[in-house]
Amino acid sequence: MISLLLAGTLAVSLAGCSTGANSEQSPAAVSEQSPAPESNQSSASESNQASEPMELTMYFPVSVGGGPDALIDALCKEYHEENPDVIVKPIYAGSYADTRTKVQAAIKAGNTPDMAIMFSIDLYSLRAMDAIQDMNSLCVTDEDKEWLDGFYEGFMMNSKDGDTTYGIPWQRSTIILYYNKEAMAAAGLDPETPPATWDEMKEMAKQLTITENGQVKQYGIEIPSDGYAYWMLQTFCVQQNGFNLMNNTGTETYYNDARTAEGLKYWKSLAEDGSMPKGIVSWATTPSDFIEGKTAMMYHTTGNLTNVKNNAKFDFGVAMLPAKDSFGSPTGGGNFYIFKGISEERQKAAFEFIKWMTDDERVAQWSIDTGYVATRPGAYETERMKAYAEEFPQCLVARDQLEYGYAELSTYNQAEVQKAIDDAISYVMTDQQDIETALDTAQKTAEGILQAYR
């Protein structure tokens, strides 16, 4: 039985995507590189210090400040109490992008960490460095294999390369629609019936927009167009019968496809009719705009659910994203990775810690404390999650949306390929380029980058 980690829930605003720089090599370079040195993590060193607990390093993507880091500290302390021969030392590395940069730098410097929680979309970048250990090879018992098969398939889409698993889902998310029930009632709308289609959302957003003396007092909707702009665009793509922005091997993008253009056109139209702010809508401030009543609806990660629950002074609801031809949302968030370049003993120790962390009870508590989706179906069968869902049924919406979940944009040289489409979205939203020009330019850029990986 694990302890309850914090008395209160947390305000978490991590997302499923990153804009940080990548440092990668072409496939040819990957095949030639030698393994990273093990430095002070060698088996000989461990043998000489057999009486001392093994200290494992784990990079974690959050700044220190009493949020998720407090939860992680408590979990690592609890693990050591149960396993005195192992100490897990978290290294809080800032944002997901910062974590990627610091982990890559540590590997290149020969100071390879034992494990890290990094973006699920970092998979191909880490594979290009030949940096991560596959999880299948560490699953040696039937119990191990059963555990590996126990995660939601929607979260495994960004965790595998082919049939081989490299990442273990931890803090994972989908994008959901948040709506202010009181604002809907005031506009004459049914507060229990959120928009279910693009057309309904467009019409409701108009009705929810309030203008006084020529100034917008309340926007109908905000959909962030910085930080994770590509993630938002993906929602409008996958809702067209599952069309996605990339292939499933990280080597092709479809930025200038007609369906991409249609999705971006619809998104832009919400600003053109005044229901959404013109220009760039900030990822960081969208949740506070919703909480403060500046927008009646918003698209955001389920990782912000606990934040909204704790701080909204009005009755709110959450719903699956409205559909065009079909429902759909890309998944997002972070996975556990174990690195090469460390001893087999350390890899096994890291593997045992990850299995412990992703026990159904702990996964359930992490979801309750943060708002992220519990990554295992078994977590929703625990008594603590059943009780929480009874009290706060909104926590089940993102899980239910996994039925319509799709892989988040993930390619080789992720940062540069991602930047190409993020720039295109920015140019369109700020009226610097038309949709066709912006998407053609983005596709040409991505093609030039990914050619080396085919």
C-alpha positions, 0 to 999 in steps of 0.5 A: 500500500502506498502512502497518499503523496500530498494532502492537496492536488496540484496545479500542473501545466505540462503538455505533450509536446516540445519546442526545444532544440534537438541534437541528432546524427544521421543514420550513417553517423549513428551506425558508426558511433561507439557506445557512451562511456560508463564513467563512474557508473561502471560495474567495477566501481559498483563492486567496490562499493557493494555495501553502499546503496546504488544511486540511480539518477533520473532526469525529470522535466519540471522546475523545482517549486512544490509541484510535481517535484514534491510528488516525485521526491515522495515517491523516490523516498518511499521506494528507498524505504522499501528497497534500502539498496537503491536510492533514486536521485531526481534531477529537475531539469526544467521544461521538457525541451530543457530536459532533452537538451540536458540529457543529450549533453550529459550523454555526449559528455560521458555522464549518461544518466540511468533514466529520465522522463522525457517527451514521448515524441523524443523517441526517434531523436533518442533512437538516432543517438542510439541512446535508449535501451529497449524495454522488451529485452528487460522483460524476462519473466511472464510477470514482466511481459504482462506488465508491459502489455498493461498500458493503454494502446493509445499511449503506446503509439509514441512508445514503440518503434515498430514492435519494440518498446522503448518508452514506458508511459507515465504522465500522459495526456490528451487534449480536451475541451474545457467549458464554463457552464455558467457562461453557457447558461447565461448565453441561453445554451444548455450547460450540460450539452457542450459542442460535439461538432466543428459547426456546433463549436463555431456557433456556440463560440459566437454566442459565448463571445461578449463585447462591451463598448467595442471591447471583447469582455469574454471570448467564446474560445481560446485554442493556443497557437504557440508552444504546442501549436502543432499539437493543436493543429493535429486535433483538426487533422485526426478528426478527418477520419484519422488523418495525421501529420506524419507517418508511423516511422518518423520519416515523412510529414504531410504538412501541405496535405489538403486536410491539413489546410482544411484544419488550419482554415477552420482554426483560423476562422474562429479568430476571423469571426471574433470568437477567438483572439486574433494573432497568437493565443498563448499556451501559458495564459490560456488556462488563466484566461479560462479560470478568470472568465476571459474565455468561455471555452478552451482547448488544453491538456488534461494535465491542467485539469487539477489546476482548473479544478482547484482554481475555477470559481465557477461550475465547469465541464470537460468534453471530448474534442468536437468532431468533423468526420470523426472524434479524435485527439493526439496523445501527449506527455512524458515517458520513462526511458532507460539509457544505454551506456550504463551497466546491465546491473544499473539498467535492471535496477532502473527497470525495477523502479519503473515497474514499481512506479507504474503499479496500478495504485501509484498510477491512479494516485499520480492521475488524481494528484496531477490531472494526467490520464492514468496510463493503465486500465487497471488504475481505473479499477482501484478503489481510490480511482473509483472513489475519485471518479465518483466525486469528480467524473470529469477525470474520465473524459480524457481516458474515454477519448483514448478510444479516438487517440492518435500518435503525437507528431514525432519524427527524427530531428523532432525540434526542427521538423516541429518548428517548421509547422509551428512557424507556418501556424504562426505566420497564418495566425498573424496574417504574414502568409496565406495557408497554402504558402505557409504549409508548402514552405513547412513541408519543403523544410521538413522534407529537406531535414528528413531525407537523411533518415529514409 
